C-alpha cells in the first residue's frame, strides 16, 4: 500500500512556535444578522448602542454596530486553530484596542505575531505570547490585542527556547483611545436605557454589585463557542477532558467575559461601547451549570481630550461563580501567606468604556 502525505493538521504545539513568527489565520468571517440575534439569545446582552438602529443613528452612526465582544470573539476565534487549539488554558489579555466599529456585513480577517515564549518548569508545556490584529474588508484595523496562552508540548524532549516575556503596558492611555469622530452624545436620552447615571455620576473606588446571575448549561456555552468558530478541544472534547484534572469540558473564557458584561448592564446602563481591555485574567475555570454573577469597580474616570459629550470610565469587572457578587468582600484570599484569587472568582478584567456626560 503506497504511503500518502498526512492531510490532517494537529495544530501547533509549544515547540512549533518561534519568536517573531507571523501567522495569517484562515477563514475570514462575514458577520450577519443571525450572529447578532444568536449572541443576544446566548448572553442576554442589552447594551443599547448594539440593540437599536434609531439610538445608534441619534449618536451619529449610520446603523447600529455589532456588539463589541461578539465581533472581538469572532476575530479572536480566527487565531485558535493556529495558536491555542492545543491549549492547556488561555491565561490573559493586555493592550486590547477596539479601533473601529464593526457592522453587519463586515468581513474580519486576523493575523498574529509571536512576541514571547517561556517553557514551563515541568517541561511538558509553555506559554506563548502573541499580538494579533483583525482587519475588515477595507483593510481597516478594527482590533489589536496581546494574549498569552499555555500550550502543550507534543515532544517533551524538544529543546526549550530562550525565555522572552514581553513588557506590556498597564493600560491603554486615554489619549490613545479610539473615539469615533462622528460620535455625538450631546443629545443622549437616558430614557432609551432606563438608567439615569452618566459619566459624571461615577467616582473612582465605587463598587457596583450587579444583582442578576445567569446559569449557563453545557449546550449553551458550547453553542456560543461554535458561534465564534473557536475550535479549542478543551471546550468540546468531553472524552479528552475526562482524562484531565478538570474531568470535564471548560467554558471558553471569552464567553464568561460576555456573560459578565451582559450582567453589568444593571448599574452601567449608559456605557455605550468598549474602547479597550487593559488587562485580564481567567482566575479559575468555569463549567456548564455554573451560575455567573459579577461586580464592577470604578478604577478611574478620564476626560477625553477635546470632548465634552463623552468621557471614559476605567472599570474592573469581576466575575464569580455560584455565589452572589455581594457575598464576597474581596476577590482574594490568603493561602499560606500568599494572596491568591478566591476559588469562586473566575474573571478579573480591567477595561475601558465610553459613557455620555451631562450637558455642560
BELWO-V740714 format. One record per residue. N is the residue number from 1. RES is the residue in one small letter. SS is DSSP state (H for helix, E for strand, L for the rest). PHI is phi in radians with two decimals (NA if undefined). NEAR is the number of other ideal C-beta (glycine too) atoms within 12 Angstrom. Layout:
# BELWO-V740714
N/RES/SS/PHI/NEAR
N/RES/SS/PHI/NEAR
This chain:
# BELWO-V740714
1/x/L/NA/3
2/x/L/-1.25/4
3/x/L/-1.38/5
4/x/L/-2.27/7
5/x/L/-1.16/7
6/x/L/-1.27/7
7/x/L/-1.63/6
8/x/L/-1.77/7
9/x/L/-1.61/15
10/x/L/-1.65/15
11/x/L/1.37/25
12/x/L/-1.57/31
13/x/L/-1.79/29
14/x/H/-0.95/37
15/x/H/-1.24/25
16/x/H/-1.48/26
17/x/L/-1.57/37
18/x/L/-2.27/20
19/x/L/-1.05/20
20/x/L/1.28/18
21/x/L/-1.11/23
22/x/E/-1.89/19
23/x/E/-2.14/29
24/x/E/-1.71/20
25/x/L/-1.45/34
26/x/L/-1.39/18
27/x/L/1.12/22
28/x/L/-0.97/22
29/x/E/-2.27/33
30/x/E/-1.62/22
31/x/L/-1.64/37
32/x/L/-2.05/19
33/x/H/-1.07/18
34/x/H/-1.06/15
35/x/H/-1.07/32
36/x/H/-1.12/32
37/x/H/-1.13/20
38/x/H/-1.16/24
39/x/H/-1.06/39
40/x/H/-1.12/24
41/x/H/-1.11/17
42/x/H/-1.57/33
43/x/H/-2.11/37
44/x/L/1.32/27
45/x/L/-1.00/35
46/x/L/-2.23/28
47/x/L/-1.05/41
48/x/H/-1.21/35
49/x/H/-1.03/41
50/x/H/-1.64/40
51/x/L/-1.82/27
52/x/L/-2.39/20
53/x/H/-1.02/21
54/x/H/-1.08/15
55/x/H/-1.18/30
56/x/H/-1.02/32
57/x/H/-1.18/19
58/x/H/-1.17/25
59/x/L/-1.71/35
60/x/L/1.89/25
61/x/L/-1.35/29
62/x/L/-1.25/16
63/x/L/-2.74/25
64/x/L/-1.20/30
65/x/L/-1.33/41
66/x/L/-1.15/43
67/x/L/-0.84/42
68/x/H/-0.91/42
69/x/H/-1.34/45
70/x/H/-1.04/46
71/x/H/-1.11/41
72/x/H/-1.13/45
73/x/H/-1.09/46
74/x/H/-1.15/44
75/x/H/-1.08/46
76/x/H/-1.09/46
77/x/H/-1.03/41
78/x/H/-1.06/35
79/x/H/-1.42/46
80/x/H/-1.09/41
81/x/H/-1.00/27
82/x/H/-1.63/36
83/x/H/-1.76/42
84/x/L/-2.27/43
85/x/L/-1.13/32
86/x/L/-1.86/34
87/x/E/-1.28/38
88/x/E/-1.38/32
89/x/E/-2.93/32
90/x/E/-1.43/42
91/x/E/-1.70/31
92/x/E/-3.08/30
93/x/E/-2.32/37
94/x/E/-2.76/34
95/x/E/0.89/36
96/x/E/-1.51/42
97/x/E/-2.07/35
98/x/E/-1.64/38
99/x/L/-1.65/31
100/x/L/-2.71/32
101/x/L/-1.05/37
102/x/L/-1.93/41
103/x/L/-2.09/30
104/x/L/-1.01/27
105/x/L/1.74/20
106/x/L/-1.27/32
107/x/E/-1.99/26
108/x/E/-1.84/41
109/x/E/-2.29/30
110/x/E/-2.35/42
111/x/E/-2.31/28
112/x/E/-2.39/37
113/x/E/-2.14/28
114/x/E/-1.31/35
115/x/E/-2.02/30
116/x/E/-2.90/31
117/x/E/-2.54/33
118/x/E/-2.69/27
119/x/E/-1.30/29
120/x/L/-1.31/22
121/x/L/-1.12/11
122/x/L/-1.34/14
123/x/L/1.28/17
124/x/L/-1.79/22
125/x/E/-2.78/28
126/x/E/-2.77/40
127/x/E/-1.85/36
128/x/E/-1.96/48
129/x/E/-1.86/40
130/x/E/-2.31/44
131/x/E/-1.91/32
132/x/E/-2.02/43
133/x/E/-2.32/33
134/x/E/-1.94/40
135/x/E/-2.16/27
136/x/L/-1.68/30
137/x/L/-1.18/19
138/x/L/-1.66/15
139/x/L/1.18/15
140/x/L/-1.47/21
141/x/E/-1.11/23
142/x/E/-1.96/37
143/x/E/-2.49/45
144/x/E/-2.44/33
145/x/E/-2.80/42
146/x/E/-1.99/37
147/x/E/-2.47/44
148/x/E/-2.30/39
149/x/E/-2.43/42
150/x/E/-1.54/31
151/x/E/-2.23/40
152/x/E/-1.08/35
153/x/L/-1.58/29
154/x/L/-1.52/20
155/x/L/-2.02/14
156/x/L/-1.17/18
157/x/L/-1.56/10
158/x/L/-1.10/19
159/x/L/-1.10/14
160/x/L/-1.39/23
161/x/L/-1.29/25
162/x/L/-1.04/13
163/x/L/-1.25/17
164/x/E/-2.31/22
165/x/L/-2.02/20
166/x/L/-1.20/24
167/x/L/-1.50/12
168/x/L/-2.11/24
169/x/L/-1.21/18
170/x/L/-1.23/15
171/x/L/-2.87/29
172/x/L/-1.45/34
173/x/L/-1.15/20
174/x/H/-1.04/26
175/x/H/-1.26/16
176/x/H/-1.84/22
177/x/L/-1.22/34
178/x/L/-1.57/29
179/x/L/-1.81/37
180/x/L/-0.97/27
181/x/L/-1.14/15
182/x/L/-1.42/16
183/x/L/-1.11/30
184/x/L/-2.38/21
185/x/L/-1.80/37
186/x/L/-1.13/19
187/x/L/-1.91/17
188/x/L/-1.04/33
189/x/L/-1.89/21
190/x/H/-1.16/23
191/x/H/-1.10/14
192/x/H/-1.33/27
193/x/L/-1.94/27
194/x/L/1.41/16
195/x/L/-2.02/27
196/x/L/-1.70/17
197/x/L/-1.54/25
198/x/L/-1.91/29
199/x/H/-0.86/36
200/x/H/-1.12/21
201/x/H/-1.52/23
202/x/L/-1.79/33
203/x/L/-2.34/16
204/x/L/-1.02/15
205/x/L/1.65/15
206/x/L/-1.23/22
207/x/E/-2.03/25
208/x/E/-2.05/31
209/x/E/-1.56/26
210/x/L/-1.27/32
211/x/L/-1.35/17
212/x/L/-1.50/24
213/x/L/-2.20/28
214/x/E/-2.43/35
215/x/E/-1.62/22
216/x/E/-2.00/36
217/x/L/-1.52/18
218/x/H/-1.02/24
219/x/H/-1.16/16
220/x/H/-1.18/30
221/x/H/-1.27/37
222/x/H/-1.20/29
223/x/H/-1.10/25
224/x/H/-1.06/42
225/x/H/-1.17/36
226/x/H/-1.14/24
227/x/H/-0.98/37
228/x/L/-1.46/40
229/x/L/0.96/31
230/x/L/-1.59/39
231/x/L/-1.82/30
232/x/L/-1.04/40
233/x/H/-1.14/28
234/x/H/-1.17/39
235/x/H/-1.64/41
236/x/L/-2.19/28
237/x/L/-1.63/20
238/x/H/-1.18/20
239/x/H/-1.10/13
240/x/H/-1.09/20
241/x/H/-1.25/24
242/x/L/-1.14/13
243/x/L/-1.52/13
244/x/L/-1.71/20
245/x/L/-1.12/12
246/x/L/-1.26/22
247/x/L/1.37/15
248/x/L/-2.87/26
249/x/L/-1.17/30
250/x/L/-1.61/38
251/x/L/-1.33/46
252/x/L/-1.03/46
253/x/H/-1.07/43
254/x/H/-1.10/46
255/x/H/-1.23/46
256/x/H/-1.06/46
257/x/H/-1.01/45
258/x/H/-1.11/48
259/x/H/-1.10/43
260/x/H/-1.14/45
261/x/H/-1.08/43
262/x/H/-1.12/39
263/x/H/-1.18/39
264/x/L/-1.32/46
265/x/L/-0.96/35
266/x/L/-1.26/29
267/x/L/1.93/32
268/x/L/-2.31/41
269/x/L/-1.02/29
270/x/L/-1.70/40
271/x/E/-1.19/44
272/x/E/-1.40/47
273/x/E/-2.73/44
274/x/E/-1.56/47
275/x/E/-1.98/39
276/x/E/-2.83/41
277/x/E/-2.01/42
278/x/E/-1.40/38
279/x/E/-2.91/32
280/x/E/-2.86/39
281/x/E/-2.41/31
282/x/E/-1.61/35
283/x/L/-1.38/28
284/x/L/-2.56/30
285/x/L/-1.27/34
286/x/L/-2.05/42
287/x/L/-2.34/31
288/x/L/-0.99/30
289/x/L/1.37/19
290/x/E/-1.24/32
291/x/E/-1.87/26
292/x/E/-1.76/45
293/x/E/-2.17/38
294/x/E/-2.67/46
295/x/E/-2.31/39
296/x/E/-2.17/36
297/x/E/-2.05/31
298/x/E/-1.40/33
299/x/E/-1.44/29
300/x/E/-2.89/28
301/x/E/-2.37/27
302/x/E/-2.15/32
303/x/E/-1.37/22
304/x/L/-1.48/31
305/x/L/-0.92/15
306/x/L/1.15/11
307/x/L/-2.26/26
308/x/L/-2.04/18
309/x/L/-1.59/30
310/x/E/-2.34/41
311/x/E/-2.25/35
312/x/E/-1.99/39
313/x/E/-1.95/46
314/x/E/-1.63/38
315/x/E/-2.08/45
316/x/E/-1.94/35
317/x/E/-1.83/49
318/x/E/-1.95/44
319/x/E/-1.76/49
320/x/E/-2.23/38
321/x/E/-2.02/37
322/x/L/1.22/25
323/x/L/-2.49/25
324/x/L/-1.04/20
325/x/H/-1.02/38
326/x/H/-1.35/19
327/x/H/-1.51/18
328/x/L/-1.95/26
329/x/L/-1.34/15
330/x/L/-2.48/20
331/x/L/-1.47/31
332/x/E/-1.97/18
333/x/E/-2.32/19
334/x/E/-1.69/11
335/x/E/-2.22/11
336/x/L/0.94/7
337/x/L/1.43/7
338/x/E/-1.91/9
339/x/E/-1.47/12
340/x/E/-2.30/18
341/x/E/-1.19/26
342/x/L/-0.99/27
343/x/L/-1.07/19
344/x/L/-1.59/29
345/x/E/-1.46/36
346/x/E/-1.94/41
347/x/E/-2.55/48
348/x/E/-2.35/38
349/x/E/-2.17/43
350/x/E/-1.81/34
351/x/E/-2.51/46
352/x/E/-2.20/43
353/x/E/-2.16/45
354/x/E/-1.65/41
355/x/E/-2.52/43
356/x/E/-1.03/43
357/x/L/-1.78/28
358/x/L/-1.20/21
359/x/L/-0.99/16
360/x/L/-1.36/11
